[in-house]
């Protein structure tokens, strides 16, 4: 485990408790039975084949670590069939707005549908997909969309059918690890501490481990899932790698972000966010998707920003930069502390990035020359929101990588800056719309 996830330090076995609880609760309303004798790792028989799975079996299943994952050992009578899965895919193709744009560039629509129709579900993954659909329909729809979009991008890039099959499976399975996470930690209004964040950040590892153990799917499928939250440069998770292991990982990473954003935001806002974060993703994949997205007819989303909106975010950023300048001199020579070194590096990159956009956050007159054109104001606001969410990502990385020694050695002024910056981001988020939740 340490080899595969150097930055995420959690006991993956602990996450099974929540998933077992989900399955046994589902057994109260669905017909779920043990499809084989269920043993603990130490060889104790916990349940006999044919035993009905429900709340009464929960304690027996969590008292010991299971020899095999619960998905391998149970069957659901009303499980998702291949035909049902294909129909669900087609529904998303017809109804999700992004796909109406992308399908125009698919020269052979039948190839796309054939690929989706042929997604392989072994018994264990059929169980897991069924649990997702019945317990968390929003997650299930998200998985379908990411799977579809991954295949589309694969087609745009000229990949063959085998490659697209891998992308379809990786997209469908990529976030199933969330089923193993305490639902309270996934609540959007809950602020998580470092330990809790690590559990959430472990969801790619959970699915990687399950797929590798099965040996039913190409290793590339599992690796793509493991790396779908990684970012070029090393500030993703769970491993913090600086480049993707393969094209599948690179495609799944950008697809997951694109779908997540267009599920809650307009496509235009998503495009701005992706363009300003282009350095975090594979260039070939970005070029392929932008070649398609930027040729579509733009649709006005009905939201008109004002100079008051611009002033709100501009002042928030200026305050954060002023606070940084106040502490920068005090901490710049403390680079022997890993978290301090990371923050200094990230802030240097932040200033370099915003400069590349043509923005100097600290310029008092930076926005005074702009007129009242709502489109110009919208564009500026979206750029500044990207800058603000870079601050948020820096704060998350600070907490994610913080060691016990860092807690002792990190200067108090830096911790105060991180905390106040995260508070500022949350305060702005509560007043507006977060366009960059997963970038």
C-alpha positions as CSV (number, residue, x, y, z in Angstrom):
1,X,0.0,0.0,0.0
2,X,2.8,2.5,0.8
3,X,4.3,1.9,-2.6
4,X,1.0,2.8,-4.3
5,X,-0.1,5.7,-2.2
6,X,2.8,7.6,-0.6
7,X,0.7,10.6,0.4
8,X,-2.5,8.9,1.5
9,X,-2.1,7.2,4.9
10,X,-5.3,5.3,5.8
11,X,-6.2,1.7,6.5
12,X,-8.2,0.8,3.4
13,X,-9.7,-2.1,5.3
14,X,-11.5,0.3,7.6
15,X,-13.5,1.7,4.6
16,X,-15.1,-1.7,4.0
17,X,-17.3,-1.2,7.1
18,X,-19.3,1.6,5.4
19,X,-19.7,-0.4,2.2
20,X,-20.9,-3.6,4.1
21,X,-23.3,-1.4,6.0
22,X,-24.6,0.0,2.7
23,X,-25.1,-3.5,1.2
24,X,-26.8,-4.9,4.3
25,X,-29.1,-1.9,4.5
26,X,-30.0,-2.4,0.9
27,X,-30.8,-6.0,1.7
28,X,-33.7,-4.8,3.8
29,X,-35.5,-3.7,0.6
30,X,-33.8,-5.9,-2.1
31,X,-33.3,-9.6,-2.4
32,X,-29.6,-10.1,-1.7
33,X,-28.1,-13.5,-0.7
34,X,-24.6,-14.9,-0.2
35,X,-23.6,-16.5,-3.5
36,X,-20.9,-18.6,-1.7
37,X,-19.8,-19.4,1.8
38,X,-18.4,-16.2,3.3
39,X,-15.1,-16.7,5.3
40,X,-12.9,-14.4,7.3
41,X,-9.2,-14.0,6.4
42,X,-8.4,-16.3,9.3
43,X,-10.7,-19.0,7.8
44,X,-13.8,-18.6,10.0
45,X,-17.1,-19.4,8.3
46,X,-19.2,-16.2,8.7
47,X,-22.2,-16.9,6.5
48,X,-23.3,-20.0,4.5
49,X,-24.2,-19.8,0.9
50,X,-27.8,-18.8,0.4
51,X,-28.0,-16.7,3.6
52,X,-30.1,-13.6,3.1
53,X,-28.0,-10.4,3.4
54,X,-29.6,-7.7,5.6
55,X,-29.0,-5.8,8.8
56,X,-29.0,-9.0,10.8
57,X,-25.9,-10.1,9.0
58,X,-24.0,-6.8,9.4
59,X,-22.3,-7.7,12.7
60,X,-21.1,-11.1,11.4
61,X,-19.6,-9.4,8.3
62,X,-17.7,-6.7,10.0
63,X,-16.5,-8.6,13.1
64,X,-13.7,-10.0,11.0
65,X,-11.8,-8.9,7.9
66,X,-13.3,-10.7,5.0
67,X,-11.3,-13.2,2.9
68,X,-12.9,-11.8,-0.3
69,X,-14.6,-8.5,-1.0
70,X,-18.3,-8.6,-0.2
71,X,-19.0,-7.9,-3.9
72,X,-17.5,-11.3,-4.8
73,X,-19.7,-13.2,-2.3
74,X,-23.2,-11.8,-2.8
75,X,-25.8,-11.6,-5.6
76,X,-28.7,-9.2,-6.0
77,X,-31.7,-10.7,-7.7
78,X,-32.6,-7.4,-9.5
79,X,-29.0,-6.7,-10.6
80,X,-28.2,-4.3,-13.5
81,X,-28.2,-6.3,-16.7
82,X,-26.1,-5.5,-19.8
83,X,-29.2,-4.5,-21.7
84,X,-30.3,-2.2,-18.8
85,X,-26.9,-0.6,-18.7
86,X,-26.9,0.1,-22.4
87,X,-30.3,1.7,-22.2
88,X,-29.0,3.9,-19.3
89,X,-26.1,4.9,-21.4
90,X,-28.3,5.9,-24.3
91,X,-30.6,7.9,-22.0
92,X,-27.5,10.0,-20.9
93,X,-26.4,10.4,-24.5
94,X,-29.9,11.8,-25.4
95,X,-30.4,14.0,-22.3
96,X,-27.1,15.3,-21.0
97,X,-26.5,18.7,-22.7
98,X,-22.7,18.3,-23.1
99,X,-23.2,15.2,-25.3
100,X,-25.4,17.1,-27.8
101,X,-22.3,19.2,-28.6
102,X,-19.8,16.3,-28.6
103,X,-21.9,13.9,-30.7
104,X,-21.8,16.3,-33.6
105,X,-18.1,15.5,-34.0
106,X,-18.6,11.7,-33.8
107,X,-18.4,10.5,-37.4
108,X,-19.5,7.0,-36.6
109,X,-22.2,7.1,-33.8
110,X,-22.7,3.3,-34.0
111,X,-19.1,2.8,-33.0
112,X,-19.7,4.8,-29.8
113,X,-22.9,2.9,-28.9
114,X,-21.3,-0.5,-29.7
115,X,-18.4,0.3,-27.3
116,X,-20.8,1.3,-24.5
117,X,-23.0,-1.7,-25.1
118,X,-20.1,-4.1,-24.8
119,X,-18.8,-2.9,-21.3
120,X,-17.9,-6.0,-19.4
121,X,-19.4,-6.5,-16.0
122,X,-18.2,-9.6,-14.1
123,X,-20.3,-10.7,-11.1
124,X,-18.5,-8.6,-8.6
125,X,-18.6,-5.4,-10.6
126,X,-22.3,-6.0,-11.6
127,X,-23.0,-6.1,-7.8
128,X,-21.1,-2.9,-7.2
129,X,-22.7,-1.0,-10.1
130,X,-26.1,-2.2,-8.9
131,X,-25.5,-1.0,-5.4
132,X,-24.5,2.4,-6.8
133,X,-27.6,2.7,-8.9
134,X,-30.0,1.7,-6.1
135,X,-28.3,3.6,-3.3
136,X,-26.8,6.6,-5.0
137,X,-28.5,7.3,-8.3
138,X,-26.6,10.6,-8.8
139,X,-23.3,8.8,-8.5
140,X,-24.5,6.2,-11.0
141,X,-25.4,8.8,-13.5
142,X,-22.1,10.5,-13.0
143,X,-20.3,7.2,-13.7
144,X,-22.3,6.7,-17.0
145,X,-21.4,10.2,-18.1
146,X,-17.7,9.9,-17.4
147,X,-17.7,6.6,-19.2
148,X,-19.4,8.0,-22.3
149,X,-17.2,11.2,-22.4
150,X,-14.0,9.2,-22.0
151,X,-14.9,7.0,-25.0
152,X,-15.8,10.1,-27.0
153,X,-12.4,11.7,-26.3
154,X,-10.7,8.4,-27.1
155,X,-12.5,8.5,-30.5
156,X,-11.5,12.1,-31.1
157,X,-7.9,11.1,-30.4
158,X,-8.0,8.3,-32.9
159,X,-7.8,5.4,-30.4
160,X,-8.8,1.9,-31.4
161,X,-11.7,-0.1,-30.1
162,X,-9.7,-2.0,-27.5
163,X,-8.5,1.4,-26.1
164,X,-12.0,2.7,-26.0
165,X,-13.2,-0.4,-24.2
166,X,-10.7,0.3,-21.5
167,X,-11.8,3.9,-21.2
168,X,-15.5,2.8,-21.0
169,X,-14.8,0.5,-18.1
170,X,-12.5,2.9,-16.3
171,X,-15.1,5.7,-16.6
172,X,-17.9,3.5,-15.3
173,X,-15.9,2.2,-12.3
174,X,-13.8,5.3,-11.4
175,X,-15.7,6.7,-8.5
176,X,-17.2,3.5,-7.1
177,X,-14.7,3.8,-4.2
178,X,-17.0,6.5,-2.8
179,X,-19.4,3.8,-1.8
180,X,-16.8,2.8,0.8
181,X,-16.5,6.3,2.3
182,X,-18.5,7.5,5.3
183,X,-21.4,9.5,3.7
184,X,-20.9,12.2,6.3
185,X,-17.5,13.0,4.9
186,X,-19.0,13.4,1.4
187,X,-21.4,16.1,2.6
188,X,-20.7,19.3,0.6
189,X,-21.2,21.5,3.6
190,X,-18.8,19.7,6.0
191,X,-15.3,21.0,6.4
192,X,-13.0,18.1,6.7
193,X,-9.8,17.8,8.8
194,X,-6.6,16.2,7.4
195,X,-7.5,12.6,8.5
196,X,-11.0,12.9,7.1
197,X,-9.6,14.3,3.8
198,X,-7.3,11.3,3.5
199,X,-10.2,8.9,3.7
200,X,-12.0,10.7,0.9
201,X,-8.8,10.9,-1.2
202,X,-8.4,7.1,-0.8
203,X,-11.4,6.3,-3.0
204,X,-9.2,5.8,-6.2
205,X,-7.0,3.4,-4.2
206,X,-10.0,1.3,-3.1
207,X,-11.1,0.6,-6.6
208,X,-7.6,0.1,-7.9
209,X,-7.0,-2.6,-5.3
210,X,-10.3,-4.3,-6.0
211,X,-9.8,-4.4,-9.8
212,X,-6.1,-5.6,-9.5
213,X,-7.2,-8.4,-7.2
214,X,-9.8,-9.5,-9.7
215,X,-7.5,-10.0,-12.6
216,X,-10.6,-9.7,-14.8
217,X,-9.8,-6.3,-16.3
218,X,-6.7,-4.9,-18.0
219,X,-4.3,-3.4,-15.6
220,X,-4.5,-0.1,-17.5
221,X,-8.2,0.2,-16.3
222,X,-7.1,0.0,-12.7
223,X,-4.2,2.4,-13.2
224,X,-6.4,5.0,-14.9
225,X,-8.8,4.9,-12.0
226,X,-6.0,5.2,-9.5
227,X,-4.7,8.3,-11.3
228,X,-7.9,10.1,-12.2
229,X,-7.3,12.8,-9.6
230,X,-3.6,13.2,-10.3
231,X,-2.4,16.5,-11.9
232,X,0.7,17.2,-13.9
233,X,3.3,18.8,-11.7
234,X,2.5,16.6,-8.7
235,X,-0.3,18.4,-6.8
236,X,-2.9,15.8,-7.3
237,X,-3.7,12.7,-5.3
238,X,-3.3,9.9,-4.1
239,X,0.3,9.5,-5.2
240,X,1.2,13.1,-6.2
241,X,2.8,11.9,-9.5
242,X,4.1,14.5,-11.9
243,X,3.0,12.7,-15.1
244,X,0.4,10.1,-16.0
245,X,1.3,6.5,-16.5
246,X,-0.7,6.1,-19.7
247,X,-3.1,7.9,-22.1
248,X,-6.1,6.3,-20.3
249,X,-5.2,8.0,-17.1
250,X,-4.7,11.4,-18.9
251,X,-8.1,11.1,-20.6
252,X,-10.0,10.0,-17.5
253,X,-8.5,12.8,-15.4
254,X,-9.8,15.6,-17.7
255,X,-13.1,13.8,-18.4
256,X,-13.9,13.5,-14.7
257,X,-13.4,17.2,-14.3
258,X,-15.3,18.2,-17.4
259,X,-18.3,16.1,-16.5
260,X,-18.3,17.1,-12.8
261,X,-18.3,20.8,-13.8
262,X,-21.0,20.5,-16.5
263,X,-23.2,18.6,-14.1
264,X,-23.6,21.8,-12.1
265,X,-22.3,24.7,-14.3
266,X,-22.7,25.9,-17.9
267,X,-20.3,24.6,-20.5
268,X,-18.9,28.1,-21.1
269,X,-17.8,28.4,-17.4
270,X,-16.4,24.9,-17.5
271,X,-14.3,25.8,-20.6
272,X,-12.8,28.9,-18.9
273,X,-11.9,26.8,-15.9
274,X,-10.3,24.1,-18.0
275,X,-8.4,26.6,-20.1
276,X,-6.9,28.4,-17.1
277,X,-5.9,25.0,-15.6
278,X,-4.6,23.6,-18.9
279,X,-1.1,23.1,-17.4
280,X,-2.4,20.5,-15.0
281,X,-3.5,18.1,-17.8
282,X,-2.1,16.2,-20.8
283,X,-1.6,18.6,-23.7
284,X,-2.8,16.1,-26.4
285,X,-6.0,15.3,-24.5
286,X,-6.7,19.0,-23.9
287,X,-6.2,19.8,-27.6
288,X,-8.5,17.0,-28.6
289,X,-11.4,18.1,-26.4
290,X,-10.9,21.8,-27.1
291,X,-10.9,21.3,-30.8
292,X,-14.4,20.0,-30.4
293,X,-15.7,22.3,-27.7
294,X,-14.5,25.6,-29.1
295,X,-16.1,25.0,-32.5
296,X,-19.6,24.9,-31.1
297,X,-22.1,27.8,-31.0
298,X,-21.9,29.6,-27.7
299,X,-25.0,29.7,-25.6
300,X,-25.7,32.5,-23.2
301,X,-26.4,31.1,-19.8
302,X,-28.7,34.0,-18.7
303,X,-26.4,35.0,-15.8
304,X,-25.2,38.6,-16.0
305,X,-22.3,39.7,-13.7
306,X,-22.0,43.2,-12.5
307,X,-19.0,45.3,-11.4
308,X,-20.1,44.6,-7.8
309,X,-19.5,40.9,-8.4
310,X,-16.1,41.8,-9.8
311,X,-15.3,44.0,-6.9
312,X,-16.2,41.2,-4.4
313,X,-13.8,38.6,-5.8
314,X,-11.1,41.2,-6.6
315,X,-11.0,42.4,-3.0
316,X,-11.0,38.9,-1.7
317,X,-7.9,38.0,-3.8
318,X,-6.2,41.3,-2.9
319,X,-6.7,40.7,0.8
320,X,-5.3,37.2,0.5
321,X,-2.2,38.4,-1.4
322,X,-1.6,41.3,1.1
323,X,-1.8,38.8,4.0
324,X,0.7,36.6,2.1
325,X,3.1,39.5,1.6
326,X,2.9,40.2,5.3
327,X,4.2,36.7,6.2
328,X,6.4,35.9,3.2
329,X,9.6,37.3,4.6
330,X,9.2,35.5,7.9
331,X,8.8,32.1,6.4
332,X,10.9,32.2,3.2
333,X,14.0,30.8,4.9
334,X,12.2,28.0,6.7
335,X,12.3,25.6,3.7
336,X,13.6,22.8,5.7
337,X,10.0,22.3,6.8
338,X,8.3,20.3,4.1
339,X,5.0,22.1,4.2
340,X,6.6,25.5,4.2
341,X,8.7,24.6,1.2
342,X,5.6,23.3,-0.6
343,X,3.6,26.6,0.1
344,X,6.5,28.7,-1.1
345,X,6.7,26.7,-4.3
346,X,2.9,26.8,-4.9
347,X,2.7,30.5,-4.3
348,X,5.5,31.1,-6.8
349,X,3.6,29.0,-9.3
350,X,0.4,30.9,-8.5
351,X,2.0,34.2,-9.3
352,X,3.6,32.8,-12.5
353,X,0.2,31.4,-13.6
354,X,-1.8,34.6,-13.0
355,X,0.9,36.6,-14.7
356,X,0.6,34.3,-17.7
357,X,-3.1,35.1,-17.8
358,X,-2.2,38.8,-17.9
359,X,-3.4,39.5,-14.4
360,X,-1.5,41.2,-11.5
361,X,-3.7,40.5,-8.4
362,X,-1.9,43.2,-6.5
363,X,-2.4,46.0,-9.0
364,X,-4.8,48.6,-7.5
365,X,-5.9,49.8,-10.9
366,X,-6.1,46.4,-12.5
367,X,-9.8,46.5,-13.3
368,X,-10.5,50.3,-13.5
369,X,-10.0,50.4,-17.3
370,X,-12.8,47.9,-18.1
371,X,-16.2,49.1,-19.2
372,X,-19.6,47.7,-18.2
373,X,-19.8,45.0,-20.9
374,X,-21.2,42.0,-19.0
375,X,-19.4,39.5,-21.2
376,X,-16.0,41.1,-20.4
377,X,-16.9,41.2,-16.7
378,X,-18.0,37.6,-16.8
379,X,-14.7,36.5,-18.4
380,X,-12.7,38.4,-15.8
381,X,-14.7,37.0,-12.9
382,X,-14.2,33.5,-14.1
383,X,-10.5,34.0,-14.3
384,X,-10.4,35.4,-10.8
385,X,-12.5,32.5,-9.5
386,X,-9.9,30.2,-10.9
387,X,-7.2,32.1,-9.0
388,X,-9.2,31.9,-5.8
389,X,-9.7,28.2,-6.2
390,X,-6.0,27.7,-6.7
391,X,-5.6,29.2,-3.2
392,X,-8.1,26.6,-2.0
393,X,-6.2,23.8,-3.6
394,X,-3.0,25.0,-1.9
395,X,-4.8,24.9,1.4
396,X,-6.0,21.4,0.7
397,X,-2.6,20.2,-0.2
398,X,-1.2,21.8,3.0
399,X,-3.6,19.7,5.1
400,X,-3.3,16.6,3.0
401,X,0.5,16.4,3.2
402,X,0.9,17.7,6.8
403,X,2.9,15.3,9.0
404,X,3.1,15.3,12.8
405,X,6.5,17.0,12.6
406,X,5.0,19.7,10.3
407,X,2.3,20.4,12.9
408,X,5.0,21.1,15.4
409,X,7.4,23.1,13.2
410,X,5.1,25.0,10.9
411,X,5.2,28.8,11.8
412,X,1.9,29.9,13.3
413,X,1.6,32.8,10.9
414,X,1.5,30.3,8.0
415,X,-1.2,28.2,9.6
416,X,-3.2,31.4,10.2
417,X,-2.8,32.4,6.5
418,X,-3.9,29.0,5.4
419,X,-6.9,29.0,7.7
420,X,-8.0,32.5,6.8
421,X,-7.6,31.8,3.1
422,X,-9.7,28.7,3.3
423,X,-12.3,30.7,5.2
424,X,-12.2,33.4,2.5
425,X,-12.8,30.8,-0.2
426,X,-15.7,29.2,1.7
427,X,-17.2,32.6,2.3
428,X,-17.0,33.6,-1.4
429,X,-18.3,30.1,-2.3
430,X,-21.4,30.7,-0.1
431,X,-22.2,33.9,-1.9
432,X,-21.6,32.7,-5.4
433,X,-21.3,29.5,-7.5
434,X,-18.2,27.3,-7.3
435,X,-17.1,26.6,-10.9
436,X,-14.1,24.6,-10.0
437,X,-15.1,22.1,-7.4
438,X,-12.8,19.2,-8.7
439,X,-10.1,20.8,-10.8
